[in-house]
Amino acid sequence: QREVREGETARCELVGECQHFKDSSQQLQGLLVKARDRERQHLDNLGNSQKTVEEWRAKHQHLYEDVQEKLKVTMENYERQKKLLKEKTASEEAKESELRVLQHEFEKQAQQLAKAEETAQQVPGLQEDLKQKDQQLSGLRMVNLKLEDRNGELETHITQLQASVDELRQQLSQRPVQQQPDGSSASVSHLEGHHVDYSKRRMSMFTPHAEGEVEHQDTTTEGAPNARTHQPTLSTHKEDDQGGEGNGGESAAAAAADSGSSAAAAAVEELRKQMAEQ
């Protein structure tokens, strides 16, 4: 009996489960029918959509082609802008390089300006040195003028001496040969060894002892008749004239120093203008 009751209970449970499966199967069949209906509906909608797309494409094909053309133009513009951007980037790099060069030049000009300012600060001392140098130059110029005057006078005197020597040689050549007490004879050939080339010994003919004075030494032939001696008269500069030229040299030195100072100031101002422009 107990097994019968257990079997009856199990049969009831199986019957319940079978009923539950039947109910579930009916529900699934209903859902399957609904799903098939929806599938047919979706297929219909899809066909309609494709038909609508084809109709729209046929109707708006020119719009699509226009869009394609605009897209092509847009891509061309993009490539052009890209190329321009690349060129602009290269130009910017070149400008940066030029800017670095200009900065280097600016630094060099700044150094030059500093040196110029330092030089401008040294101008007073340079002016004093310039005055002294100008005074020395004036003195040297006076000495040079004196030497030029003396040189002209000596040229004239040398010419006169050469003419006198030529005249003496001519006179000696016309004299007959004389017998000397020792048995030798005096002739022109005896004096040929004593010929002096005055053009090569101009500077040895005078010895300066003091400024403005020249001692001239003449060479005479002992025993020669009608020998003429020329003593040059050299002009001497007075101390007053030297003093006047010295004062003129000082004024010229002062003017040159002022001119140098103005030139240095102008150079400094020019460098500042260039730096301001850059």
Stockholm file with secondary structure:
# STOCKHOLM 1.0

chainA/1-278         QREVREGETARCELVGECQHFKDSSQQLQGLLVKARDRERQHLDNLGNSQKTVEEWRAKHQHLYEDVQEKLKVTMENYERQKKLLKEKTASEEAKESELRVLQHEFEKQAQQLAKAEETAQQVPGLQEDLKQKDQQLSGLRMVNLKLEDRNGELETHITQLQASVDELRQQLSQRPVQQQPDGSSASVSHLEGHHVDYSKRRMSMFTPHAEGEVEHQDTTTEGAPNARTHQPTLSTHKEDDQGGEGNGGESAAAAAADSGSSAAAAAVEELRKQMAEQ
#=GR chainA/1-278 SS CHHHHHHHHHHHHHHHHHHHHHHHHHHHHHHHHHHHHHHHHHHHHHHHHHHHHHHHHHHSHHHHHHHHHHHHHHHHHHHHHHHHHHHHHHHHHHHHHHHHHHHHHHHHHHHHHHHHHHHHHTHHHHHHHHHHHHHHHHHHHHHHHHHHHHHHHHHHHHHHHHHHHHHHHHHHHHSCCEECTTSCEECHHHHGGGCCCGGGCSGGGEEEEETTEEEECCCCCTTCTTCCCCCCCCCCCCHHHHHHHHHHHHHHHHHHHHHHHHHHHHHHHHHHHHHHHC
#=GC SS_cons         CHHHHHHHHHHHHHHHHHHHHHHHHHHHHHHHHHHHHHHHHHHHHHHHHHHHHHHHHHHSHHHHHHHHHHHHHHHHHHHHHHHHHHHHHHHHHHHHHHHHHHHHHHHHHHHHHHHHHHHHHTHHHHHHHHHHHHHHHHHHHHHHHHHHHHHHHHHHHHHHHHHHHHHHHHHHHHSCCEECTTSCEECHHHHGGGCCCGGGCSGGGEEEEETTEEEECCCCCTTCTTCCCCCCCCCCCCHHHHHHHHHHHHHHHHHHHHHHHHHHHHHHHHHHHHHHHC
//
